[in-house]
Each structure stands twice: as C-alpha cells, then as structure tokens.
Amino acid sequence: MTEITVTAPRQRPIPSQRQDFLHFEEITTRWNDNDVYGHMNNAVHYGLFDSVVNRWLHDVGKQDPRSSDLIGLVVHSSCDYHAELAYPDKITAGLRIDSLGRTSVTYRVALFAENRETSAAEGIFVHVYVDRAARKPASIADGLRAAMTRLQRSEVTTP
C-alpha cells in the first residue's frame, strides 16, 4: 500500500513594506519584459533579483563574479507575487539580508512599483560562498561580511 502525505495549504505571505529594506536600486522596465498576459513575465523577476544582488556585491561588497576567488552560488531561490508589474512601470528594488551564516547568506529582494510602499513581488536568493577553483564552501571574507552585516535588519514587519 502506498502512503499518501497530505500537507496543509501554504499561507499567503504578507508583502513587505519599503521601510523593511536598507538598500535601493531604480530599475527601468523594458517593452519585452511583458508577456502575452500584459504583465511582466515571472522569469524577468528572477533576472532582476539576480542583477540587484550582483550589482550590490560588485559596488559595495567589491565582489566581481568574473574574477573573485570567492563566489556565491545560488542554492535556493523563490518568489512571491503580490501585484502585477508591467512596462512602462518604473520599479524600485529593495535589498536586505535575512540571514548570514559562515558560508551562506539569504538575500531578500522586493520590487516596488513607482510610489508604492507595498512590494509587488519578493524574491529570496540563498548563496553559498565557495572557493572558485575548488568549488568547496568557504568562509565569507571579513570585508564582505561587514558589508553584509550592514544590510541586515532585525526589526522588519514581515518574516
């Protein structure tokens, strides 16, 4: 006899507010970001999340994904969609760090439509930092860890 596991339905997450984030980046949507349904395609959200994290790493963390000895590999990602975004929306991305371990970090990126305080979409990216050559987990360097610590926020309104 096959055992069937029943799980409870997932609770709909509460959207974050702008005030929950510490770093912001302006994003211009493009005509080809829209899909046949007239809104931004879900794959575009993930591309924006990845770009925001990597720009911050490059600009503040001084990490260059093309040449740094220590690189972050995505081991988990997710997105919760709260409202539609579409071209020609002007978007602000908010970035924060939800958790910071010895070799890993969980980034949260929220996309806010122009003049909106509530996020339209939120993504989670978990990076495990590894030595580029060996591809083995490596401790996050002190300078990068200090920059990441400044992006952590303890009193946010959402999980």
DSSP file (Angstrom, degrees, kcal/mol; ACC not computed):
  #  RESIDUE AA STRUCTURE BP1 BP2  ACC     N-H-->O    O-->H-N    N-H-->O    O-->H-N    TCO  KAPPA ALPHA  PHI   PSI    X-CA   Y-CA   Z-CA
    1    1 A M              0   0    0      0, 0.0     2,-0.4     0, 0.0     0, 0.0   0.000 360.0 360.0 360.0 133.7    0.0    0.0    0.0
    2    2 A T        -     0   0    0      1,-0.0     2,-0.4     2,-0.0     0, 0.0  -0.666 360.0-131.8 -84.4 132.6    1.3    3.4   -0.9
    3    3 A E        -     0   0    0     -2,-0.4     2,-0.5     2,-0.0    -1,-0.0  -0.701  17.3-152.7 -85.3 133.4    1.4    6.0    1.8
    4    4 A I        -     0   0    0     -2,-0.4     2,-0.5     2,-0.0    -1,-0.0  -0.917   2.6-152.3-108.6 129.1    0.0    9.4    0.9
    5    5 A T        -     0   0    0     -2,-0.5     2,-0.5     2,-0.0    -2,-0.0  -0.878   7.1-161.0-101.7 127.6    1.2   12.5    2.7
    6    6 A V        -     0   0    0     -2,-0.5     2,-0.3     0, 0.0    -2,-0.0  -0.926   7.5-165.1-109.0 128.7   -1.2   15.4    3.0
    7    7 A T        -     0   0    0     -2,-0.5     3,-0.1     1,-0.0    -2,-0.0  -0.836  25.3-107.0-112.4 151.7    0.2   18.9    3.7
    8    8 A A        -     0   0    0     -2,-0.3     3,-0.1     1,-0.1    -1,-0.0  -0.429  47.5 -93.1 -70.4 148.4   -1.6   21.9    4.9
    9    9 A P        -     0   0    0      0, 0.0     2,-0.2     0, 0.0    -1,-0.1  -0.321  47.1-102.0 -61.4 146.0   -2.0   24.7    2.3
   10   10 A R        -     0   0    0      1,-0.1     2,-0.2    -3,-0.1    -3,-0.0  -0.482  34.4-118.3 -70.3 134.0    0.7   27.3    2.3
   11   11 A Q        -     0   0    0     -2,-0.2    -1,-0.1     1,-0.1    -3,-0.0  -0.531  31.3-109.7 -70.6 138.0   -0.2   30.6    3.9
   12   12 A R        -     0   0    0     -2,-0.2    -1,-0.1     1,-0.1    68,-0.0  -0.565  39.3-120.1 -69.6 124.1   -0.1   33.5    1.6
   13   13 A P        -     0   0    0      0, 0.0    -1,-0.1     0, 0.0   145,-0.0  -0.293  19.2-117.1 -67.0 150.0    2.8   35.7    2.6
   14   14 A I        -     0   0    0      1,-0.1    68,-0.0    -2,-0.0     0, 0.0  -0.748  35.3-112.9 -85.2 128.8    2.3   39.3    3.7
   15   15 A P        -     0   0    0      0, 0.0     2,-0.1     0, 0.0    -1,-0.1  -0.309  30.8-118.4 -62.8 144.5    4.0   41.7    1.3
   16   16 A S        -     0   0    0    102,-0.1   103,-2.5     1,-0.1     2,-0.3  -0.335  22.2-126.8 -75.7 164.0    7.0   43.7    2.7
   17   17 A Q  B >   -A  118   0A   0    101,-0.2     3,-2.1     1,-0.1   101,-0.2  -0.766  23.1-110.8-107.9 156.5    7.0   47.5    3.0
   18   18 A R  G >  S+     0   0    0     99,-2.0     3,-2.1    -2,-0.3   100,-0.1   0.874 116.2  64.6 -52.0 -40.2    9.7   49.8    1.7
   19   19 A Q  G 3  S+     0   0    0      1,-0.3    -1,-0.3    98,-0.2    98,-0.0   0.644  89.0  69.7 -62.9 -13.4   10.7   50.7    5.2
   20   20 A D  G <  S+     0   0    0     -3,-2.1     2,-0.3   136,-0.1    -1,-0.3   0.477  92.1  73.3 -81.5  -2.2   11.8   47.0    5.7
   21   21 A F    <   -     0   0    0     -3,-2.1    75,-0.2    -4,-0.1     3,-0.1  -0.811  54.5-167.6-120.1 155.7   14.7   47.5    3.3
   22   22 A L  S    S+     0   0    0     73,-1.3     2,-0.4    -2,-0.3    74,-0.1   0.598  73.9  48.3-116.0 -18.1   18.1   49.2    3.6
   23   23 A H  E     -B   95   0B   0     72,-1.3    72,-2.6   128,-0.1     2,-0.3  -0.984  65.0-169.5-129.2 138.4   19.4   49.4    0.0
   24   24 A F  E     -B   94   0B   0     -2,-0.4     2,-0.4    70,-0.2    70,-0.2  -0.955   8.5-174.3-132.2 148.5   17.5   50.5   -3.1
   25   25 A E  E     -B   93   0B   0     68,-2.0    68,-3.2    -2,-0.3     2,-0.3  -0.995  23.1-129.8-140.9 133.6   18.1   50.5   -6.8
   26   26 A E  E     -B   92   0B   0     -2,-0.4     2,-0.4    66,-0.2    66,-0.2  -0.640  25.1-166.3 -83.0 138.8   16.0   52.0   -9.6
   27   27 A I  E     -B   91   0B   0     64,-3.2    64,-2.3    -2,-0.3     2,-0.6  -0.987  12.4-148.0-129.6 135.4   15.0   49.7  -12.4
   28   28 A T  E     -B   90   0B   0     -2,-0.4    62,-0.2    62,-0.2    61,-0.1  -0.901  20.3-137.1-100.9 123.5   13.6   50.7  -15.8
   29   29 A T        -     0   0    0     60,-1.3     2,-0.3    -2,-0.6     3,-0.0  -0.375  16.3-139.8 -74.2 160.2   11.3   48.1  -17.3
   30   30 A R    >   -     0   0    0      1,-0.1     3,-2.1    -2,-0.1     4,-0.4  -0.860  21.3-113.7-120.8 155.5   11.6   47.2  -21.0
   31   31 A W  G >  S+     0   0    0     -2,-0.3     3,-1.3     1,-0.3    56,-0.2   0.881 116.3  55.2 -54.1 -42.0    8.9   46.6  -23.6
   32   32 A N  G 3  S+     0   0    0      1,-0.3    -1,-0.3     8,-0.0    -3,-0.0   0.442  87.1  80.1 -78.9   3.3   10.0   42.9  -23.9
   33   33 A D  G <  S+     0   0    0     -3,-2.1     8,-2.6     7,-0.1    -1,-0.3   0.752  79.5  85.2 -73.6 -24.1    9.6   42.3  -20.1
   34   34 A N  B <   -H   40   0C   0     -3,-1.3     6,-0.2    -4,-0.4     2,-0.2  -0.453  67.2-154.7 -77.7 150.1    5.8   41.9  -20.7
   35   35 A D    >   -     0   0    0      4,-2.4     3,-2.1    -2,-0.1    -1,-0.1  -0.466  42.6 -78.3-110.8-171.5    4.3   38.6  -21.7
   36   36 A V  T 3  S+     0   0    0      1,-0.3    -2,-0.0    -2,-0.2     0, 0.0   0.671 126.6  63.8 -65.9 -15.0    1.1   37.8  -23.6
   37   37 A Y  T 3  S-     0   0    0      2,-0.2    -1,-0.3     1,-0.0     3,-0.1   0.473 116.3-111.6 -86.7  -2.2   -0.9   38.4  -20.5
   38   38 A G  S <  S+     0   0    0     -3,-2.1     2,-0.3     1,-0.3    -2,-0.1   0.630  85.0  90.6  84.4  14.0    0.1   42.0  -20.5
   39   39 A H  S    S-     0   0    0     47,-0.1    -4,-2.4    -6,-0.1    -1,-0.3  -0.875  89.8 -70.3-134.0 171.5    2.3   41.9  -17.4
   40   40 A M  B     -H   34   0C   0     45,-3.9    -6,-0.3    -2,-0.3    45,-0.2  -0.399  56.9-114.2 -64.6 128.5    6.0   41.3  -16.6
   41   41 A N    >>  -     0   0    0     -8,-2.6     3,-1.3    -2,-0.2     4,-1.0  -0.325  19.7-120.4 -64.6 143.8    6.8   37.7  -17.1
   42   42 A N  H 3> S+     0   0    0      1,-0.3     4,-1.2     2,-0.2     3,-0.3   0.808 111.2  60.5 -58.6 -32.0    7.8   35.7  -14.0
   43   43 A A  H 3> S+     0   0    0      1,-0.2     4,-1.7     2,-0.2    -1,-0.3   0.816  97.4  60.2 -65.6 -29.1   11.2   34.9  -15.4
   44   44 A V  H <> S+     0   0    0     -3,-1.3     4,-2.3     1,-0.2    -1,-0.2   0.883  97.8  58.7 -65.7 -38.2   12.0   38.6  -15.6
   45   45 A H  H  X S+     0   0    0     -4,-1.0     4,-2.5    -3,-0.3    -1,-0.2   0.931 105.6  48.9 -55.6 -46.8   11.5   39.0  -11.8
   46   46 A Y  H  X S+     0   0    0     -4,-1.2     4,-2.5     1,-0.2    -1,-0.2   0.888 109.3  52.3 -63.2 -39.4   14.3   36.4  -11.2
   47   47 A G  H  X S+     0   0    0     -4,-1.7     4,-2.2     1,-0.2    -1,-0.2   0.895 110.2  48.8 -62.6 -39.5   16.6   38.2  -13.6
   48   48 A L  H  X S+     0   0    0     -4,-2.3     4,-2.6     2,-0.2    -2,-0.2   0.916 110.1  50.9 -66.4 -43.3   16.0   41.5  -11.7
   49   49 A F  H  X S+     0   0    0     -4,-2.5     4,-2.3     1,-0.2     5,-0.2   0.945 112.0  47.2 -57.6 -48.3   16.6   39.8   -8.3
   50   50 A D  H  X S+     0   0    0     -4,-2.5     4,-2.5     1,-0.2    -1,-0.2   0.899 112.6  49.4 -61.5 -42.3   19.9   38.4   -9.6
   51   51 A S  H  X S+     0   0    0     -4,-2.2     4,-2.4     2,-0.2     5,-0.2   0.899 110.0  50.3 -65.4 -41.2   21.0   41.7  -11.1
   52   52 A V  H  X S+     0   0    0     -4,-2.6     4,-2.2     2,-0.2    -2,-0.2   0.936 113.2  45.7 -63.7 -46.5   20.3   43.7   -7.9
   53   53 A V  H  X S+     0   0    0     -4,-2.3     4,-2.6    -5,-0.2    -2,-0.2   0.943 115.6  45.9 -61.8 -48.1   22.2   41.2   -5.7
   54   54 A N  H  X S+     0   0    0     -4,-2.5     4,-2.2     2,-0.2    -1,-0.2   0.841 111.0  51.8 -69.5 -32.4   25.2   41.1   -8.0
   55   55 A R  H  X S+     0   0    0     -4,-2.4     4,-3.3     2,-0.2     5,-0.3   0.933 111.6  47.8 -65.9 -43.8   25.3   44.9   -8.6
   56   56 A W  H  X>S+     0   0    0     -4,-2.2     4,-2.9    -5,-0.2     5,-1.7   0.930 111.4  50.3 -61.5 -44.6   25.3   45.3   -4.8
   57   57 A L  H  <5S+     0   0    0     -4,-2.6     6,-2.8     3,-0.2    -1,-0.2   0.906 115.5  43.6 -59.3 -41.1   28.1   42.7   -4.4
   58   58 A H  H  <5S+     0   0    0     -4,-2.2     4,-0.3     4,-0.3    -2,-0.2   0.942 122.0  36.4 -68.8 -48.3   30.1   44.5   -7.1
   59   59 A D  H  <5S+     0   0    0     -4,-3.3    -2,-0.2    -5,-0.1    -3,-0.2   0.904 136.1  14.3 -76.4 -43.2   29.6   48.0   -5.9
   60   60 A V  T  <5S+     0   0    0     -4,-2.9    -3,-0.2    -5,-0.3    -2,-0.1   0.831 131.8  42.3-102.7 -42.4   29.6   47.6   -2.1
   61   61 A G  S   <S-     0   0    0     -5,-1.7    -3,-0.2     2,-0.1    -4,-0.2   0.572  96.0-133.5 -84.3  -8.3   31.0   44.2   -1.4
   62   62 A K        +     0   0    0     -6,-0.3     2,-0.5    -4,-0.3    -4,-0.3   0.852  54.1 146.6  57.4  38.4   33.7   44.6   -4.1
   63   63 A Q        -     0   0    0     -6,-2.8    -1,-0.2    -9,-0.1    -2,-0.1  -0.911  33.5-164.6-105.7 129.0   33.0   41.1   -5.5
   64   64 A D    >>  -     0   0    0     -2,-0.5     4,-3.2     1,-0.1     3,-1.7  -0.944  10.3-154.7-112.6 111.2   33.4   40.5   -9.2
   65   65 A P  T 34 S+     0   0    0      0, 0.0    -1,-0.1     0, 0.0   -11,-0.0   0.702  93.9  56.0 -60.3 -17.4   31.7   37.3  -10.3
   66   66 A R  T 34 S+     0   0    0      1,-0.1     5,-0.0    -3,-0.0    -3,-0.0   0.723 127.9   8.2 -83.9 -22.0   34.1   37.1  -13.2
   67   67 A S  T <4 S+     0   0    0     -3,-1.7    -1,-0.1     3,-0.1     4,-0.1   0.557  87.8 117.9-139.3 -11.5   37.3   37.2  -11.2
   68   68 A S     <  -     0   0    0     -4,-3.2    -5,-0.1     1,-0.1    64,-0.1  -0.334  57.7-138.0 -65.6 143.4   36.8   37.0   -7.4
   69   69 A D  S    S+     0   0    0      1,-0.1    63,-3.6    62,-0.1     2,-0.5   0.827  94.9  55.3 -67.4 -31.6   38.4   34.0   -5.7
   70   70 A L  E    S+C  131   0B   0     61,-0.2     2,-0.3    62,-0.1    61,-0.2  -0.906  74.2 179.5-105.5 126.4   35.2   33.6   -3.5
   71   71 A I  E     -C  130   0B   0     59,-2.5    59,-2.8    -2,-0.5     2,-0.6  -0.946  25.5-128.2-129.2 150.0   31.9   33.3   -5.4
   72   72 A G  E     -C  129   0B   0     -2,-0.3     2,-0.5    57,-0.2    57,-0.2  -0.857  20.8-162.6 -98.2 123.3   28.3   32.9   -4.4
   73   73 A L  E     -C  128   0B   0     55,-2.6    55,-2.4    -2,-0.6     2,-0.4  -0.892  23.8-119.5-104.6 133.7   26.4   30.0   -5.9
   74   74 A V  E     +C  127   0B   0     -2,-0.5    53,-0.2    53,-0.2     3,-0.1  -0.581  37.3 166.9 -73.2 123.0   22.6   30.1   -5.8
   75   75 A V  E     +     0   0B   0     51,-2.7     2,-0.3    -2,-0.4    -1,-0.2   0.514  68.7  16.0-111.1 -12.4   21.4   27.0   -3.9
   76   76 A H  E     +C  126   0B   0     50,-1.0    50,-2.7     2,-0.0    -1,-0.4  -0.963  61.5 170.5-158.0 142.6   17.8   28.2   -3.4
   77   77 A S  E     +C  125   0B   0     -2,-0.3     2,-0.3    48,-0.2    48,-0.2  -0.988   3.6 167.7-149.5 153.3   15.5   30.8   -4.8
   78   78 A S  E     -C  124   0B   0     46,-1.7    46,-2.2    -2,-0.3     2,-0.3  -0.975  15.0-153.1-156.6 164.4   11.9   31.6   -4.6
   79   79 A C  E     -C  123   0B   0     -2,-0.3     2,-0.5    44,-0.2    44,-0.2  -0.990   3.3-159.4-146.3 136.9    9.4   34.4   -5.5
   80   80 A D  E     -C  122   0B   0     42,-2.7    42,-2.4    -2,-0.3     2,-0.5  -0.976  16.0-150.0-112.8 128.3    6.1   35.5   -4.1
   81   81 A Y  E     +C  121   0B   0     -2,-0.5    40,-0.3    40,-0.2     3,-0.1  -0.868  25.2 164.1-102.2 125.0    4.0   37.6   -6.4
   82   82 A H        +     0   0    0     38,-3.4     2,-0.3    -2,-0.5    39,-0.2   0.708  66.4   1.8-110.5 -30.4    1.7   40.2   -4.7
   83   83 A A  S    S-     0   0    0     37,-2.2    -1,-0.4     0, 0.0     2,-0.1  -0.980  81.2 -91.0-155.1 158.1    0.7   42.5   -7.6
   84   84 A E        -     0   0    0     -2,-0.3     2,-0.3    -3,-0.1    29,-0.1  -0.446  30.8-166.9 -75.9 146.7    1.3   42.9  -11.3
   85   85 A L        +     0   0    0    -45,-0.2   -45,-3.9    -2,-0.1     2,-0.3  -0.948  16.1 165.4-123.4 150.2    4.2   44.9  -12.8
   86   86 A A    >   -     0   0    0     -2,-0.3     3,-3.2   -47,-0.3   -57,-0.1  -0.990  35.4 -52.5-159.4 156.5    4.4   45.8  -16.4
   87   87 A Y  T 3  S+     0   0    0      1,-0.3     3,-0.1    -2,-0.3   -57,-0.1  -0.543 117.0  32.0 -63.0 134.4    6.2   48.0  -18.9
   88   88 A P  T 3  S+     0   0    0      0, 0.0    -1,-0.3     0, 0.0   -59,-0.1  -0.725  89.7 125.5-102.3  38.0    6.4   51.1  -18.7
   89   89 A D    <   -     0   0    0     -3,-3.2   -60,-1.3   -59,-0.1     2,-0.6  -0.230  54.2-137.8 -56.7 143.3    6.5   50.8  -14.8
   90   90 A K  E     -B   28   0B   0    -62,-0.2    24,-1.1    -3,-0.1     2,-0.4  -0.931  28.5-161.4 -99.2 126.6    9.3   52.4  -13.0
   91   91 A I  E     -BD  27 113B   0    -64,-2.3   -64,-3.2    -2,-0.6     2,-0.5  -0.849  17.5-156.4-115.6 143.7   10.4   49.9  -10.3
   92   92 A T  E     -BD  26 112B   0     20,-2.5    20,-2.9    -2,-0.4     2,-0.5  -0.986  14.9-151.3-113.8 128.5   12.5   50.3   -7.2
   93   93 A A  E     -BD  25 111B   0    -68,-3.2   -68,-2.0    -2,-0.5     2,-0.4  -0.855   6.0-156.9 -98.4 131.4   14.2   47.2   -5.9
   94   94 A G  E     -BD  24 110B   0     16,-2.9    16,-2.4    -2,-0.5     2,-0.4  -0.884   9.9-164.5-104.6 140.2   14.8   47.0   -2.1
   95   95 A L  E     +BD  23 109B   0    -72,-2.6   -72,-1.3    -2,-0.4   -73,-1.3  -0.977  17.4 151.7-128.3 137.5   17.5   44.7   -0.9
   96   96 A R  E     - D   0 108B   0     12,-1.9    12,-2.8    -2,-0.4     2,-0.5  -0.961  40.1-115.6-150.4 168.5   18.3   43.3    2.6
   97   97 A I  E     -eD 152 107B   0     54,-2.1    56,-0.8    -2,-0.3    10,-0.2  -0.947  19.7-174.1-110.3 123.8   19.9   40.3    4.1
   98   98 A D  E    S+     0   0B   0      8,-2.6     2,-0.3    -2,-0.5     9,-0.1   0.835  72.1   5.7 -85.2 -35.8   17.6   38.0    6.1
   99   99 A S  E     - D   0 106B   0      7,-1.1     7,-2.7    53,-0.0     2,-0.4  -0.997  57.9-162.1-151.5 149.3   20.3   35.6    7.5
  100  100 A L  E     + D   0 105B   0     -2,-0.3     5,-0.2     5,-0.2     2,-0.1  -0.975  15.4 173.6-136.2 117.2   24.1   35.4    7.4
  101  101 A G        -     0   0    0      3,-3.2    39,-0.2    -2,-0.4    -2,-0.0  -0.319  50.3 -85.9-107.3-167.2   26.0   32.2    8.2
  102  102 A R  S    S+     0   0    0      1,-0.1    38,-2.5    -2,-0.1     3,-0.0   0.904 124.0   5.9 -69.6 -41.5   29.7   31.3    8.0
  103  103 A T  S    S+     0   0    0     36,-0.2    26,-3.9    34,-0.0     2,-0.3   0.401 125.4  60.0-122.2  -1.3   29.5   30.3    4.3
  104  104 A S  E     - F   0 128B   0     24,-0.2    -3,-3.2    33,-0.1     2,-0.3  -0.896  50.9-169.7-133.7 159.9   25.9   31.3    3.2
  105  105 A V  E     -DF 100 127B   0     22,-2.1    22,-2.4    -2,-0.3     2,-0.6  -0.995  15.2-144.4-146.5 142.1   23.7   34.3    3.0
  106  106 A T  E     -DF  99 126B   0     -7,-2.7    -8,-2.6    -2,-0.3    -7,-1.1  -0.944  19.9-165.0-110.9 114.8   20.0   34.7    2.4
  107  107 A Y  E     -DF  97 125B   0     18,-3.1    18,-2.0    -2,-0.6     2,-0.4  -0.736   5.4-157.2 -94.6 144.3   19.1   37.9    0.4
  108  108 A R  E     -DF  96 124B   0    -12,-2.8   -12,-1.9    -2,-0.3     2,-0.5  -0.995   9.9-173.1-120.0 128.0   15.6   39.3    0.1
  109  109 A V  E     -DF  95 123B   0     14,-2.5    14,-3.4    -2,-0.4     2,-0.4  -0.983   1.7-168.7-121.9 126.8   14.8   41.5   -2.9
  110  110 A A  E     -DF  94 122B   0    -16,-2.4   -16,-2.9    -2,-0.5     2,-0.5  -0.926  11.8-146.1-115.5 141.3   11.5   43.3   -3.1
  111  111 A L  E     -DF  93 121B   0     10,-2.9     9,-3.3    -2,-0.4    10,-1.1  -0.927  15.9-167.8-107.6 124.4   10.2   45.0   -6.2
  112  112 A F  E     -D   92   0B   0    -20,-2.9   -20,-2.5    -2,-0.5     7,-0.1  -0.940  17.6-131.4-114.6 128.2    8.1   48.2   -5.7
  113  113 A A  E >   -D   91   0B   0     -2,-0.5     3,-2.1     5,-0.4   -22,-0.2  -0.391  54.5 -68.3 -68.3 156.6    6.0   49.9   -8.3
  114  114 A E  T 3  S+     0   0    0    -24,-1.1    -1,-0.2     1,-0.3     3,-0.1  -0.178 119.5   0.8 -51.5 131.3    6.5   53.6   -8.5
  115  115 A N  T 3  S+     0   0    0      1,-0.2     2,-0.4    -3,-0.1    -1,-0.3   0.647 101.3 127.3  63.6  18.6    5.2   55.5   -5.5
  116  116 A R    <   -     0   0    0     -3,-2.1    -1,-0.2     1,-0.1     4,-0.1  -0.871  44.9-165.6-106.3 140.6    4.0   52.2   -3.8
  117  117 A E  S    S+     0   0    0     -2,-0.4   -99,-2.0    -3,-0.1     2,-0.4   0.612  72.7  72.3 -95.1 -16.9    5.0   51.3   -0.3
  118  118 A T  B    S-A   17   0A   0   -101,-0.2    -5,-0.4  -100,-0.1  -101,-0.2  -0.840  89.9-109.9-104.5 137.7    4.0   47.7   -0.5
  119  119 A S        -     0   0    0   -103,-2.5    -7,-0.2    -2,-0.4     3,-0.1  -0.325  14.6-158.8 -68.0 143.9    6.0   45.2   -2.6
  120  120 A A  S    S+     0   0    0     -9,-3.3   -38,-3.4     1,-0.4   -37,-2.2   0.736  81.8   3.1 -87.7 -29.1    4.6   43.8   -5.8
  121  121 A A  E     -CF  81 111B   0    -10,-1.1   -10,-2.9   -40,-0.3     2,-0.4  -0.984  64.1-159.6-155.4 149.0    7.0   40.8   -5.7
  122  122 A E  E     -CF  80 110B   0    -42,-2.4   -42,-2.7    -2,-0.3     2,-0.3  -0.998   8.4-165.9-136.5 133.7    9.6   39.5   -3.3
  123  123 A G  E     -CF  79 109B   0    -14,-3.4   -14,-2.5    -2,-0.4     2,-0.4  -0.879   9.5-151.8-119.2 151.7   12.4   37.1   -4.0
  124  124 A I  E     -CF  78 108B   0    -46,-2.2   -46,-1.7    -2,-0.3     2,-0.4  -0.979  12.3-176.3-117.4 131.5   14.7   35.0   -1.9
  125  125 A F  E     -CF  77 107B   0    -18,-2.0   -18,-3.1    -2,-0.4     2,-0.6  -0.997   7.6-162.6-125.6 125.0   18.2   34.1   -3.1
  126  126 A V  E     -CF  76 106B   0    -50,-2.7   -51,-2.7    -2,-0.4   -50,-1.0  -0.943   9.7-167.8-107.6 119.5   20.4   31.9   -1.0
  127  127 A H  E     -CF  74 105B   0    -22,-2.4   -22,-2.1    -2,-0.6     2,-0.5  -0.886  10.5-159.3-103.1 135.2   24.1   32.0   -1.9
  128  128 A V  E     -CF  73 104B   0    -55,-2.4   -55,-2.6    -2,-0.4     2,-0.4  -0.977  23.4-133.8-105.9 126.2   26.6   29.5   -0.6
  129  129 A Y  E     +C   72   0B   0    -26,-3.9     9,-2.7    -2,-0.5     2,-0.3  -0.664  31.6 175.2 -85.1 131.6   30.1   31.0   -0.9
  130  130 A V  E     -CG  71 137B   0    -59,-2.8   -59,-2.5    -2,-0.4     2,-0.4  -0.903  40.5 -96.0-132.3 157.9   32.7   28.7   -2.4
  131  131 A D  E  >  -C   70   0B   0      5,-2.3     4,-2.7    -2,-0.3     5,-0.3  -0.631  37.8-133.8 -69.3 128.2   36.3   28.9   -3.5
  132  132 A R  T  4 S+     0   0    0    -63,-3.6    -1,-0.1    -2,-0.4   -62,-0.1   0.899  99.8  37.4 -55.3 -46.1   36.2   29.5   -7.3
  133  133 A A  T  4 S+     0   0    0    -64,-0.3    -1,-0.2     1,-0.2   -63,-0.0   0.936 125.8  34.5 -75.4 -47.6   38.7   26.8   -8.1
  134  134 A A  T  4 S-     0   0    0      2,-0.1    -2,-0.2     1,-0.0    -1,-0.2   0.719  88.8-143.7 -82.6 -21.7   37.9   24.1   -5.6
  135  135 A R     <  +     0   0    0     -4,-2.7    -3,-0.1     1,-0.2    -2,-0.0   0.832  55.6 133.2  57.1  34.6   34.1   24.7   -5.6
  136  136 A K        -     0   0    0     -5,-0.3    -5,-2.3     1,-0.1    -1,-0.2  -0.890  68.8 -88.5-111.0 144.6   34.1   23.9   -1.9
  137  137 A P  B     -G  130   0B   0      0, 0.0     2,-0.3     0, 0.0    -7,-0.3  -0.204  50.3-173.2 -52.4 139.8   32.3   26.0    0.7
  138  138 A A        -     0   0    0     -9,-2.7    -9,-0.2   -35,-0.2     3,-0.1  -0.981  29.9 -95.3-138.3 147.1   34.5   28.8    2.0
  139  139 A S        -     0   0    0     -2,-0.3     2,-0.3     1,-0.1   -36,-0.2  -0.327  46.3-105.1 -61.4 139.8   34.0   31.4    4.8
  140  140 A I        -     0   0    0    -38,-2.5    -1,-0.1   -39,-0.2   -36,-0.1  -0.516  45.0-105.5 -66.7 130.5   32.7   34.7    3.7
  141  141 A A     >  -     0   0    0     -2,-0.3     4,-3.0     1,-0.1     5,-0.2  -0.204  25.7-115.2 -60.4 148.2   35.7   37.2    3.8
  142  142 A D  H  > S+     0   0    0      1,-0.2     4,-2.4     2,-0.2     5,-0.2   0.872 113.2  50.2 -55.2 -44.5   35.7   39.7    6.6
  143  143 A G  H  > S+     0   0    0      2,-0.2     4,-1.7     1,-0.2    -1,-0.2   0.917 114.5  43.7 -63.1 -43.5   35.2   42.8    4.4
  144  144 A L  H  > S+     0   0    0      2,-0.2     4,-2.6     1,-0.2    -2,-0.2   0.903 112.1  53.8 -67.6 -41.2   32.3   41.3    2.5
  145  145 A R  H  X S+     0   0    0     -4,-3.0     4,-2.6     1,-0.2    -2,-0.2   0.901 106.8  52.3 -59.5 -41.4   30.8   40.0    5.8
  146  146 A A  H  X S+     0   0    0     -4,-2.4     4,-1.4    -5,-0.2    -1,-0.2   0.913 110.7  47.3 -61.7 -42.8   31.0   43.5    7.3
  147  147 A A  H  X S+     0   0    0     -4,-1.7     4,-0.5     1,-0.2    -2,-0.2   0.902 112.7  49.7 -64.8 -40.6   29.1   44.9    4.2
  148  148 A M  H >< S+     0   0    0     -4,-2.6     3,-1.3     1,-0.2     4,-0.4   0.891 105.1  57.2 -65.3 -39.4   26.5   42.2    4.5
  149  149 A T  H >< S+     0   0    0     -4,-2.6     3,-1.3     1,-0.3    -1,-0.2   0.861 100.8  57.7 -60.3 -35.7   26.0   42.8    8.2
  150  150 A R  H 3< S+     0   0    0     -4,-1.4    -1,-0.3     1,-0.2    -2,-0.2   0.696 103.2  55.1 -68.6 -17.6   25.1   46.4    7.4
  151  151 A L  T << S+     0   0    0     -3,-1.3   -54,-2.1    -4,-0.5     2,-0.3   0.434  86.9 101.2 -94.6  -0.2   22.3   45.1    5.1
  152  152 A Q  B <   -e   97   0B   0     -3,-1.3     2,-0.4    -4,-0.4   -54,-0.1  -0.603  53.1-166.4 -83.5 146.1   20.7   43.0    7.9
  153  153 A R        -     0   0    0    -56,-0.8     3,-0.3    -2,-0.3    -2,-0.0  -0.987  11.7-170.3-135.5 124.9   17.7   44.4    9.6
  154  154 A S  S    S+     0   0    0     -2,-0.4     2,-0.8     1,-0.2    -1,-0.1   0.792  77.7  54.5 -87.4 -28.5   16.4   43.0   12.8
  155  155 A E        +     0   0    0      2,-0.0     2,-0.3  -135,-0.0    -1,-0.2  -0.655  69.9 148.5-112.6  78.2   13.0   44.8   13.1
  156  156 A V        -     0   0    0     -2,-0.8  -136,-0.1    -3,-0.3  -140,-0.0  -0.706  49.8-130.4-105.2 161.1   11.1   44.1    9.9
  157  157 A T  S    S+     0   0    0     -2,-0.3    -1,-0.1  -140,-0.1    -2,-0.0   0.592  88.6  48.8 -88.2 -10.5    7.3   43.8    9.6
  158  158 A T              0   0    0   -141,-0.1    -2,-0.2  -138,-0.1  -142,-0.0  -0.865 360.0 360.0-126.0 161.8    7.4   40.6    7.6
  159  159 A P              0   0    0      0, 0.0    -2,-0.0     0, 0.0    -1,-0.0   0.491 360.0 360.0 -66.4 360.0    9.2   37.2    8.1
